[in-house]
């Protein structure tokens, strides 16, 4: 049966062998496809559970983390209570069993746990995910605003938001249990609502695919969809969304114009915030007063930075290095605490280390993090070349070369000095980024 025949019969294509080249030529931006038992798996159930534990640590007893959602039936919960995973649960199965035995409502109506920016919470898992999608980026290009990763777990009847459409092409990785996805090639209803919870009248025009652990299901951004449970069984999946529709140039400029923290990057729908909000009641200041209202003063200050050519060029260099080394998946896991490196320690690059030059400093980046140094370009090029070019590793003392601590310190507040101590610290920071590692 051909692809067009399957589409007419509302069937999802099933493939046994996964290959990025064949995928992009046959299915990318066209139609859903199910791949059976994809190897190597970027997501492992035990790591997914550990990441869920880290992601759902409540900031206080009264607030669910902003990047997490929990629903019982169709009702979102706002306080952590007993809803979130605990280390004592040990597995998703243990977590679900605890909820079902302690809460009759969960047992009757089911529950849904969702975590956005999920790749941020487990470095090894993020690295495997990044390696897996490197093959796609080679075919279609790196998404400059980054792909998003979302955990879905629970016993819910269907996705809490109902039938909907995203601006993302989606890759669903089945981790635990069985799950059904239902698709429509066009919006199945005629009214203006963007989502529909009660979609039974439109089932005839849909097609479905059921996934089990190890499967990969893809659907393009053009398709309306909803996730469903198979019976009342528990299921866990991780979705990776690649932006494809309704993209605006301003999204690409956002990173350049605004210094986002990791928390703001965790919300894929966060509004742009280049300028501060100005209250509607803001009045013209009295001519006798000095200075502008705080909101206007902040806005002018922010706009002023965009007209500083050198500063914007420097920021573009830093953000470019962060984006390339993040591998299309931001925000990246936070760095570890730096550890001291001795001259006899042997190190090598465990991920590509890139570097560039700003007006007053050099920038080294790896795994989506960047650090600036006052070392000259020749010294940085030598160090990075040795790190990237060896498998067995190189002694820290050899990387530091002829540098001494008597070298003049020309660094700024956030720039490491151009001396031996500063170069050693540079290596220690790169190690905290997980970009270099120690070898025997």
Backbone torsions as a table, in degrees:
resi	resn	phi	psi	omega
1	UNK	NA	131.5	-179.0
2	UNK	-77.7	169.2	178.1
3	UNK	-58.8	-45.1	-179.1
4	UNK	-64.8	-36.1	176.7
5	UNK	-62.8	-42.6	179.8
6	UNK	-64.0	-40.3	179.9
7	UNK	-64.8	-41.1	178.3
8	UNK	-64.2	-33.2	-179.8
9	UNK	-90.3	8.3	179.5
10	UNK	57.2	45.8	178.0
11	UNK	-114.1	143.9	175.5
12	UNK	-89.2	134.8	179.3
13	UNK	-65.7	139.7	177.4
14	UNK	-119.1	128.7	178.5
15	UNK	-120.3	145.7	179.0
16	UNK	-96.3	-27.8	-175.7
17	UNK	-116.6	129.3	-177.4
18	UNK	-102.5	130.4	177.9
19	UNK	-151.2	128.4	-175.5
20	UNK	-62.2	-39.2	-179.3
21	UNK	-62.5	-47.2	178.7
22	UNK	-66.7	-38.0	179.7
23	UNK	-60.5	-50.3	-175.2
24	UNK	-68.0	-32.4	-179.4
25	UNK	-76.8	-26.6	-174.7
26	UNK	-105.3	-35.2	-167.0
27	UNK	-123.8	-26.3	-174.0
28	UNK	-55.9	125.2	179.7
29	UNK	63.2	19.0	-177.6
30	UNK	-116.6	-59.7	-173.3
31	UNK	-160.1	162.9	177.7
32	UNK	-65.9	150.9	175.4
33	UNK	-149.3	140.6	180.0
34	UNK	-111.2	124.2	175.6
35	UNK	-105.7	129.7	-178.5
36	UNK	-90.8	131.0	171.7
37	UNK	52.7	62.4	178.0
38	UNK	-72.0	133.8	176.9
39	UNK	-132.9	144.6	-6.1
40	UNK	-74.6	149.0	-179.6
41	UNK	-78.1	125.2	177.7
42	UNK	-74.8	-16.2	-177.5
43	UNK	-125.1	128.2	179.0
44	UNK	-115.6	138.8	-169.3
45	UNK	-57.6	-43.0	-177.6
46	UNK	-65.2	-39.4	178.3
47	UNK	-70.5	-36.0	177.8
48	UNK	-62.4	-40.2	178.2
49	UNK	-67.1	-42.5	178.2
50	UNK	-62.1	-39.9	177.1
51	UNK	-64.9	-37.8	178.1
52	UNK	-64.0	-38.2	176.9
53	UNK	-60.1	-48.2	-178.4
54	UNK	-65.3	-39.6	-175.3
55	UNK	-70.7	-24.2	-174.1
56	UNK	-107.3	16.3	172.7
57	UNK	-66.4	113.1	-174.1
58	UNK	-69.5	135.5	178.9
59	UNK	-64.8	-25.9	174.4
60	UNK	-157.3	168.8	-175.1
61	UNK	-65.9	-8.2	-172.9
62	UNK	-114.9	6.2	-172.6
63	UNK	-141.8	125.3	170.9
64	UNK	-74.5	138.2	-179.3
65	UNK	-51.4	143.3	-174.4
66	UNK	-63.1	-22.6	-179.8
67	UNK	-91.2	3.3	179.6
68	UNK	-117.6	151.2	175.4
69	UNK	-134.9	143.9	175.9
70	UNK	-137.8	131.4	-179.2
71	UNK	-131.0	142.8	169.4
72	UNK	-110.2	118.0	-171.3
73	UNK	60.8	-123.4	179.8
74	UNK	-101.7	8.6	-172.0
75	UNK	-109.8	120.9	177.1
76	UNK	-70.6	139.8	176.0
77	UNK	-100.2	143.9	-176.8
78	UNK	-109.3	-19.5	-179.3
79	UNK	-112.7	143.3	-175.8
80	UNK	-59.2	-48.5	-178.9
81	UNK	47.6	-131.1	179.1
82	UNK	-98.9	6.8	-169.3
83	UNK	-73.1	-32.6	-168.9
84	UNK	-86.4	156.9	-179.4
85	UNK	-61.2	151.3	176.2
86	UNK	-126.7	152.2	178.9
87	UNK	-58.3	-34.0	-179.4
88	UNK	-66.6	-17.5	176.3
89	UNK	-68.2	-32.8	175.5
90	UNK	71.7	-39.2	-180.0
91	UNK	-142.5	168.8	174.3
92	UNK	-62.7	-35.6	178.0
93	UNK	-62.3	-44.8	177.8
94	UNK	-64.0	-37.1	177.5
95	UNK	-62.5	-49.3	-179.7
96	UNK	-64.3	-38.5	179.2
97	UNK	-65.3	-38.2	178.3
98	UNK	-62.8	-46.1	-179.4
99	UNK	-63.2	-42.7	-176.8
100	UNK	-67.0	-34.2	-177.4
101	UNK	-83.7	-19.8	-177.8
102	UNK	-103.6	-10.5	-176.1
103	UNK	-137.9	107.8	179.6
104	UNK	-60.4	-31.4	-179.5
105	UNK	-66.9	-41.6	176.5
106	UNK	-62.3	-43.3	-179.4
107	UNK	-61.8	-36.7	-176.8
108	UNK	-82.9	-43.3	-170.6
109	UNK	-105.7	-11.3	-177.6
110	UNK	81.4	169.3	-178.3
111	UNK	-140.6	160.5	178.6
112	UNK	-139.1	126.7	172.9
113	UNK	-113.5	126.7	178.0
114	UNK	-127.9	136.9	178.4
115	UNK	-130.1	122.3	177.7
116	UNK	-88.4	160.9	-178.2
117	UNK	51.9	42.0	-170.1
118	UNK	-64.6	-29.8	-177.4
119	UNK	-67.3	-12.5	-178.6
120	UNK	-69.4	-20.8	-165.2
121	UNK	-99.9	7.7	176.2
122	UNK	-156.2	109.0	-171.4
123	UNK	-63.1	-44.2	-178.4
124	UNK	-65.6	-40.0	178.1
125	UNK	-64.9	-41.9	177.3
126	UNK	-60.8	-41.0	-178.0
127	UNK	-65.5	-40.6	177.5
128	UNK	-67.5	-39.5	177.3
129	UNK	-61.9	-44.0	179.4
130	UNK	-62.9	-42.4	179.1
131	UNK	-63.5	-39.6	-179.7
132	UNK	-62.6	-45.3	-175.3
133	UNK	-82.5	-7.0	176.6
134	UNK	-58.0	-33.9	178.5
135	UNK	-65.7	-34.9	177.1
136	UNK	-69.8	-42.6	-179.1
137	UNK	-62.3	-32.8	177.3
138	UNK	-63.7	-29.0	-177.9
139	UNK	-87.2	-40.5	-170.2
140	UNK	-119.4	-5.1	-178.9
141	UNK	96.4	152.8	-178.8
142	UNK	-75.5	129.6	176.7
143	UNK	-72.7	116.4	-172.8
144	UNK	-66.1	-32.5	178.7
145	UNK	-88.9	-1.3	173.4
146	UNK	87.3	146.3	173.2
147	UNK	-81.0	157.6	178.6
148	UNK	-111.3	150.6	179.4
149	UNK	-126.5	130.0	-176.5
150	UNK	-133.7	132.7	174.1
151	UNK	-88.9	134.5	171.5
152	UNK	-123.7	124.6	179.0
153	UNK	-144.3	143.6	173.7
154	UNK	150.8	-168.4	179.2
155	UNK	-122.1	23.4	-174.5
156	UNK	-65.4	149.9	179.0
157	UNK	-64.0	-46.6	174.5
158	UNK	-154.7	166.6	-179.8
159	UNK	-46.7	128.4	-174.2
160	UNK	-53.4	-29.4	-179.5
161	UNK	-85.0	-7.0	179.8
162	UNK	79.9	-159.4	179.5
163	UNK	-69.1	131.0	-177.0
164	UNK	-155.5	176.6	179.0
165	UNK	-135.4	136.8	179.4
166	UNK	-107.8	168.6	171.5
167	UNK	-90.7	8.8	-176.2
168	UNK	-110.7	137.6	162.4
169	UNK	-74.5	137.8	-168.8
170	UNK	-121.5	136.8	171.9
171	UNK	-113.6	116.1	180.0
172	UNK	-101.2	122.2	176.6
173	UNK	-104.7	116.5	179.0
174	UNK	-79.0	125.0	-175.6
175	UNK	-107.1	-41.9	-175.4
176	UNK	-152.3	137.3	179.8
177	UNK	75.7	-174.4	-179.8
178	UNK	-113.8	146.1	-177.4
179	UNK	-144.6	147.6	177.9
180	UNK	-115.9	135.0	171.8
181	UNK	-113.0	136.6	-179.4
182	UNK	-116.7	137.1	-173.3
183	UNK	-128.8	149.8	169.2
184	UNK	-130.2	137.1	179.8
185	UNK	-73.3	-24.0	177.9
186	UNK	-136.7	165.6	178.4
187	UNK	-60.8	122.0	-173.3
188	UNK	-78.6	-13.5	-179.7
189	UNK	-111.6	160.6	-175.2
190	UNK	-100.2	-17.1	-179.8
191	UNK	-76.6	177.7	-168.5
192	UNK	-89.7	0.4	-179.0
193	UNK	-61.5	143.9	179.8
194	UNK	-87.4	-22.1	177.2
195	UNK	-137.9	156.3	179.2
196	UNK	-137.4	126.7	178.5
197	UNK	-85.8	-41.2	-178.8
198	UNK	-99.1	93.6	-170.8
199	UNK	-111.4	15.4	-179.9
200	UNK	-55.0	-37.3	-178.9
201	UNK	-63.6	-13.4	-173.5
202	UNK	-110.6	8.9	-175.5
203	UNK	-62.3	-34.0	-174.4
204	UNK	-61.9	-28.1	-177.6
205	UNK	-93.5	7.2	-176.1
206	UNK	-103.0	164.6	170.1
207	UNK	-128.1	157.2	-175.0
208	UNK	-130.8	158.7	172.0
209	UNK	-141.5	134.9	176.8
210	UNK	-106.2	133.7	-178.8
211	UNK	-115.6	152.5	175.0
212	UNK	-133.5	168.3	-174.5
213	UNK	-50.5	132.6	-179.6
214	UNK	96.2	-13.2	-179.3
215	UNK	-82.1	154.0	173.3
216	UNK	-125.1	124.8	178.6
217	UNK	-117.9	129.8	178.9
218	UNK	-116.4	141.1	167.0
219	UNK	-142.0	146.0	-177.0
220	UNK	-77.5	165.2	-178.7
221	UNK	-65.5	-18.7	-177.1
222	UNK	-73.4	-14.5	-172.9
223	UNK	-94.7	135.0	167.8
224	UNK	-76.3	148.1	-173.7
225	UNK	-157.8	165.1	173.7
226	UNK	-155.4	143.1	175.9
227	UNK	-93.5	140.6	-178.3
228	UNK	-130.8	153.5	173.8
229	UNK	-81.9	156.0	173.5
230	UNK	-101.0	102.4	-169.7
231	UNK	69.7	-136.4	175.0
232	UNK	-114.9	26.8	-176.2
233	UNK	-76.1	154.7	177.1
234	UNK	-81.7	141.5	179.6
235	UNK	-142.3	147.2	177.4
236	UNK	-132.8	132.0	176.7
237	UNK	-144.3	158.5	174.1
238	UNK	-121.4	124.8	180.0
239	UNK	-104.3	134.8	174.6
240	UNK	-115.8	119.6	-177.4
241	UNK	-106.9	129.6	178.8
242	UNK	-109.5	120.4	-176.5
243	UNK	-60.5	128.5	-178.3
244	UNK	-132.7	-30.7	-175.1
245	UNK	-121.0	159.5	176.8
246	UNK	53.0	34.3	179.2
247	UNK	-82.4	139.2	-179.7
248	UNK	-121.4	144.9	180.0
249	UNK	-57.7	-28.9	-177.8
250	UNK	-63.8	-26.8	177.0
251	UNK	-63.4	-40.1	179.5
252	UNK	-69.9	-32.5	179.7
253	UNK	-75.6	-19.8	-173.6
254	UNK	-58.2	-44.8	179.5
255	UNK	-63.1	-33.9	-178.2
256	UNK	-72.6	-35.5	-173.2
257	UNK	-90.6	-25.9	-172.6
258	UNK	-125.9	134.8	175.1
259	UNK	-86.4	91.2	-179.4
260	UNK	-75.6	144.8	167.8
261	UNK	-89.5	168.7	-176.8
262	UNK	-59.8	-34.6	-176.7
263	UNK	-64.1	-41.9	-179.2
264	UNK	-68.8	-29.9	178.5
265	UNK	-73.0	-15.0	-178.0
266	UNK	-76.6	-13.9	-178.9
267	UNK	-104.2	106.9	-177.0
268	UNK	-65.4	-17.4	-178.4
269	UNK	-107.0	12.4	-178.1
270	UNK	-62.2	137.8	179.7
271	UNK	-71.8	150.7	175.7
272	UNK	-66.3	145.2	-172.5
273	UNK	-135.6	45.0	-177.3
274	UNK	-67.6	-32.5	-179.1
275	UNK	-119.0	146.5	178.0
276	UNK	-69.2	154.2	177.3
277	UNK	-70.5	140.0	178.1
278	UNK	-111.3	125.0	-177.8
279	UNK	-63.3	144.1	-178.3
280	UNK	-62.5	-26.8	-176.3
281	UNK	-86.3	6.0	-177.5
282	UNK	-59.4	128.1	-178.3
283	UNK	-110.9	162.4	178.6
284	UNK	-69.2	132.0	-177.2
285	UNK	-67.2	153.1	176.6
286	UNK	-64.4	130.6	-179.7
287	UNK	-56.0	-23.8	-178.8
288	UNK	-76.7	-16.8	-179.1
289	UNK	-84.0	161.6	177.0
290	UNK	-109.2	140.1	176.7
291	UNK	87.3	162.4	179.6
292	UNK	-94.6	161.8	170.6
293	UNK	-55.3	150.4	-173.6
294	UNK	-55.2	-41.5	-176.9
295	UNK	-63.7	-44.9	179.9
296	UNK	-68.4	-37.8	178.8
297	UNK	-62.3	-41.6	179.2
298	UNK	-66.6	-39.5	179.9
299	UNK	-63.1	-45.1	179.2
300	UNK	-65.0	-37.7	178.1
301	UNK	-63.6	-42.0	178.8
302	UNK	-64.8	-45.6	179.5
303	UNK	-61.7	-34.0	-178.9
304	UNK	-60.7	-34.7	-179.1
305	UNK	-67.0	-25.6	-178.3
306	UNK	-74.7	-19.7	-179.7
307	UNK	-91.8	-2.9	178.1
308	UNK	-87.4	99.1	-171.7
309	UNK	-57.7	-46.8	-177.2
310	UNK	-63.2	-42.1	-178.8
311	UNK	-65.4	-41.7	180.0
312	UNK	-68.6	-36.1	177.4
313	UNK	-64.8	-42.9	178.7
314	UNK	-62.6	-42.1	-179.1
315	UNK	-65.9	-38.1	178.6
316	UNK	-62.4	-38.1	178.5
317	UNK	-64.5	-47.4	-179.4
318	UNK	-62.4	-46.9	-178.0
319	UNK	-66.6	-34.2	177.2
320	UNK	-64.0	-44.4	179.1
321	UNK	-64.2	-39.9	178.0
322	UNK	-63.0	-43.7	-177.0
323	UNK	-65.4	-47.2	-178.6
324	UNK	-63.2	-41.8	-176.9
325	UNK	-79.3	-16.3	176.1
326	UNK	-76.5	-17.1	177.1
327	UNK	67.9	32.4	175.7
328	UNK	82.6	6.2	-176.8
329	UNK	-128.2	96.9	177.6
330	UNK	-126.0	152.5	-0.4
331	UNK	-69.4	155.1	-177.8
332	UNK	-93.7	160.0	176.3
333	UNK	-55.7	143.5	-178.5
334	UNK	-65.4	155.6	179.6
335	UNK	-69.5	160.9	174.2
336	UNK	-84.8	173.6	175.4
337	UNK	-74.2	128.7	-179.8
338	UNK	-60.9	146.1	177.1
339	UNK	-119.8	151.9	-177.6
340	UNK	-68.0	140.0	175.9
341	UNK	-114.4	128.3	177.8
342	UNK	-93.9	161.4	-177.9
343	UNK	-57.6	-35.2	-175.6
344	UNK	-83.6	-7.2	178.6
345	UNK	-66.9	135.7	179.2
346	UNK	-101.0	128.2	-177.5
347	UNK	-130.5	161.1	174.6
348	UNK	-153.2	161.7	177.6
349	UNK	-72.9	128.9	174.7
350	UNK	-102.1	-7.7	173.2
351	UNK	-149.1	154.4	-179.3
352	UNK	-56.1	132.8	174.1
353	UNK	-107.0	120.0	179.0
354	UNK	-109.7	158.5	177.1
355	UNK	-145.8	158.8	177.6
356	UNK	-153.1	177.8	-176.9
357	UNK	-120.8	132.0	167.9
358	UNK	-98.1	-172.9	-177.0
359	UNK	-63.5	-37.0	-172.8
360	UNK	-120.3	-0.2	-174.1
361	UNK	-155.1	174.7	172.7
362	UNK	-108.7	150.2	-178.2
363	UNK	-121.8	127.1	174.1
364	UNK	-111.5	136.7	-177.1
365	UNK	-138.4	147.0	174.0
366	UNK	-160.2	143.6	178.0
367	UNK	52.3	35.5	175.4
368	UNK	83.2	1.6	178.2
369	UNK	-112.8	153.1	-178.9
370	UNK	-135.7	149.4	177.0
371	UNK	-139.9	142.3	-179.4
372	UNK	-104.9	147.7	-179.5
373	UNK	-138.7	149.8	176.9
374	UNK	-87.9	-0.6	175.8
375	UNK	-57.0	147.7	-178.7
376	UNK	-74.4	164.7	-173.7
377	UNK	-60.6	-37.8	-178.8
378	UNK	-63.4	-41.6	-179.7
379	UNK	-67.4	-44.6	-179.6
380	UNK	-64.9	-42.7	179.8
381	UNK	-60.7	-39.7	179.2
382	UNK	-64.8	-47.6	-178.2
383	UNK	-62.9	-47.8	-178.0
384	UNK	-66.4	-38.5	178.5
385	UNK	-61.7	-42.7	178.9
386	UNK	-66.2	-40.9	-179.4
387	UNK	-65.2	-46.8	-177.2
388	UNK	-75.3	-21.7	-170.8
389	UNK	-97.6	6.1	-177.6
390	UNK	-123.9	146.0	174.4
391	UNK	-99.9	-39.7	-178.4
392	UNK	-76.0	-24.6	179.4
393	UNK	105.8	169.6	-178.7
394	UNK	-139.5	145.8	-179.7
395	UNK	-66.6	141.3	176.5
396	UNK	-57.6	-42.2	179.7
397	UNK	-58.1	-37.1	178.4
398	UNK	-70.8	-34.4	177.2
399	UNK	-65.9	-34.6	-178.2
400	UNK	-75.7	-17.0	174.2
401	UNK	53.3	-132.7	-176.6
402	UNK	-92.1	15.2	-179.8
403	UNK	-67.8	144.4	174.7
404	UNK	-129.0	162.9	177.9
405	UNK	-77.4	-2.5	176.7
406	UNK	-84.2	-8.4	179.1
407	UNK	-58.7	139.5	-178.4
408	UNK	-61.5	133.7	179.5
409	UNK	-88.2	108.2	179.8
410	UNK	-109.2	17.2	-175.6
411	UNK	-78.3	157.5	173.0
412	UNK	-93.7	-165.7	-176.3
413	UNK	-62.5	-38.0	-176.4
414	UNK	-108.5	15.9	-176.1
415	UNK	-117.3	131.5	179.9
416	UNK	-71.1	143.0	-174.9
417	UNK	-70.2	157.7	-178.0
418	UNK	-89.7	58.3	175.8
419	UNK	-139.1	-178.1	-175.5
420	UNK	-61.6	-43.7	179.9
421	UNK	-63.6	-39.8	179.6
422	UNK	-67.5	-38.6	178.1
423	UNK	-67.2	-39.0	177.2
424	UNK	-63.9	-41.6	179.0
425	UNK	-64.5	-35.4	176.6
426	UNK	-57.9	-45.5	178.5
427	UNK	-64.4	-40.5	179.7
428	UNK	-64.6	-38.0	178.6
429	UNK	-69.0	-41.9	177.1
430	UNK	-62.0	-35.0	175.7
431	UNK	-66.9	-38.5	178.4
432	UNK	-65.9	-23.5	174.6
433	UNK	-80.8	-2.0	-176.7
434	UNK	67.3	23.9	-180.0
435	UNK	-90.7	-23.9	172.8
436	UNK	-129.0	152.8	-178.7
437	UNK	-136.9	162.6	179.6
438	UNK	-88.7	146.1	178.4
439	UNK	-128.6	160.3	-179.0
440	UNK	-69.0	NA	NA
